[in-house]
């Protein structure tokens, strides 16, 4: 990967390390830091961590809520006293979701269900889907609400062309998704009193104070038993392609860890 994610050995600084709690395996611990730090930065942008939200609305919406980051988001939001509505893609993921209320979009119209649960809108919405949901997510925000974007899952291919390569049709669909990506007008944002924020945690290596704060908070919560690791599925290093293939199906829950 661009960041050496499949390396069997890495060199890093001590400030990027954290003590593994005695109650956790190395595989479980490996699944926590990136997902938890993403959740902390997202909730910080949303204005609900480290201090609770101050607006009238105290209900948040989390897309892909049974995934590794989605699970952490649900846990962090609930620790901050925020009511959480989580959206999952299939019935088998409902039991793996840590939200207060779970919407299975394979059997329900998620937008209508979410609207009914928060008539005044959501104080924060966390969306890593991309073009498939961003426009509707924005509509569901309350006044002073914040839409936090940290990925574009629906734009990425879920299958290859059968030969380990993406088919021309897949490239075409990706291009069409990019064309229908919503554009947010600064004038509309101002008049609606809403905000759209985005980030990519992969580029935070030099944000030392920020990373240390996140690692410290995560460690404290883990030691106190307030934060639990997501479900973990492991793959041997020799089956790295199998791990990538499983991820692309969209049927996984929690985190996947490749063991060198």
N, C-alpha and C positions, 0 to 999 in steps of 0.2 A: 504494500500500500504506500501512498505518498508519505505516510508518517512512520513507516517501519513497523506497522501493526502485526506483521507475521514473523517478526524476528524472534529467534530462539534466545537471544541475549541482547540486553540493552544497557547503555551507560547513562546514568542520570544523576542529578544532584540530590543531596540528602533532604532538601526541602520538598522534594516531590515524593517522598516516601512516607508511609504511615504504618503504625504497628498493627499487625493482624490480631484481632481479639481472639482469645483462647477458645471461644465457642464457635469459631468459623474455620472452615477448611480454606486452603489456599485458593481452590477453585471458586468458592463462594466469595472470598475477599476480592478476587480478581474481577468479579462482576459488579462490584460496588462503586469504586471511585469515579469513573467517568460518568456513569449514569447519575450518581448522586450529585456530583459537581454540576452537571448539566441542569439538573432539577433545581439546585440552589441558585444558579445564575439566572435561570428562567423566572423563578419566584422573586428574586431580587428585582429584576426588570419589571415584573408585574406589580411591585410595591406591596407584597405580602410577606416578605422576609428581608431582613431580620426582625422588623417590626410588623405587627398585624396591619391589615388594610384599614383605612380610615373612612372610606366611602360608605354610602348607604347599602350597597350590595355586598354580600359576604358569601357568594356562591361562585365557584369556578368550574370551568369545563375543561376536561383533559381528553384529547383525541389519542387513539392508540394506547389506551390506559392500561392494557395488560402487558405491554412491552417493558423492557428494562427501565427506560427513562420514565415512561408513563406510570409505572408502579412507584418509582421514587417520587414523582411529582405528587401523586395521590397521598403518599405518606407524609411528605413535607408540608403540604397544604393543610392536612388534617392536624398535624402538630401545631400549626399556626392558627388553628381554630376556624379554618375555612371549610364550608360544606362543599363536597366535591361530587360532580357528576362526571362519570367516566364513560367513554364510548369505545366499544370493542367491535371487531369485525365479524365475529361468529360466536355461536352459542357456547362452544367449548371453552371460550376465553372468559366467560362471565365469572366463573368461580375463582379465577386467578386475579381478579381486579380488586384493588384495595379502596375503590371509591365508595362513597356513601350510597350513591345510586348509580346503577350501571344500565346503559342503553346498548342493546345488541342491534347494530344497524343492518344486520343480515335479515332481521325479521321485523324491524320497526323503521319508520321514517325518522331518522335521528334529529333532523332539524325541527320538525314539529314537536317531537318529544322534549327536546331541550328547551324550546320556546315555552312550552307549558310549565316546565319545572322552574323557569326563571322569567316570569312575565316582565319584570323590570330590567332584565338583562343580566349578564354575568360580569363580575368585577374583573375577571381575568380568563382568558382562553389560551390554551397551549396547543399549538397546531404544528405538527411536523409532516403533514400530508402533502401540502402543496396545492396545486390548482384545483384538486378535487373538492376541497372544503374551505379554502381561505376566504372566499367572498361571503359565504354564509356565516362563517365564524365571526367575521366583522359585523354582520348584521345583528348577531346575538349579543354584542357587547352592551353593557349599560353605559350611561353617561359617565365619563371618567374611567371607563373600562380600558383594558390593555390587551391587545392580541400579541402574543409572543410566538415568533416563528423560529424554529431551530432545525428544520429539515424539509425535504420535498419528496417524501416516500412514494407518493402516488405517481410521480413523474419518472421514477426509476423503474427499470424492467424487472419483472418477477421471474421470467424464464428466458433462456437463451434460444438460439436458433437451432439447437440440436447438435451442433458441432463445437460447442464451447464458445460460439460467437453470437453476437446479437444479429437478428435478422433485419433486413431493410425495413420491414413493416414495423418492427420495434423502434427503430430510429425515427421513423415517420411519426409514430404515436407520441414519442418523447418531444418531438418538435412541435406538434399540435398542442401538447400540454403547456409548453413554454409560451405559446402564442395566447393561450387563454388564461394565463396567469393574471390575476387581478392587479390593477394599478391603483394606488391610493393617492388621491388628490389632497395636497396639503390644505387647501381651502376647506374641503369636506371634513378633514380631520379636525380642523379648528372649530368649525361650526358644530360638529357632532360631539366635540370634547372627548374624542377617542384617540388612542395611540396604537401604532403598529411598530413593534420592535423585533429585531432579529439578531442572531449571533451564531458563531461556529466555535465551539470550545476547543477545536483542534489547534487554533492559532493562539492559545492563551499561555503558551510555554513561558513567555517572558513576563507574564503578569504575576510576579512572585507574591506580592502581598495578597492579591485576590485569591490565588490558589491556596496559599497558606491558611487563609481564613476559611475557605471551603473545606479543606482537609481537616482543620481543627474542629469545625462544627460537626462534620461527618463522624469523626472519631469520638467526639463527646456523645453523640446520639447512639452510636453503636455500643459504646461501653455501658451506657445507661439502659440499653435494651429498648430504646424508643424507636430505633430504625432497624428494619430487618432487610436482609439481602433478598433480591428477587430470585425467582426460580432459575436454576442453572442447568443448562444442558451442555455436556462436555463432548469434545471431539478430539481424537488424537491428531497430532501435527500432520501425519501422513494423509489425513482425510480433511485437509483444509478446504478443498473444493466442495466436499459434502456439507461443511458448515456454511459456506457461502450459498450453496444451493438451497439449504434449509431456510436461510434468512430470506432469500428471494421469494419463497413461496407465500410469505405473509401469514403463515399458520403458526409461527412460533410464539411462545410466551416467555417473558423474562429475558434473561441474557444467555448467550452462547459463549463458551470459553474453549479455546483451542489449547491443548496441553502439549508442550514441547517435550 
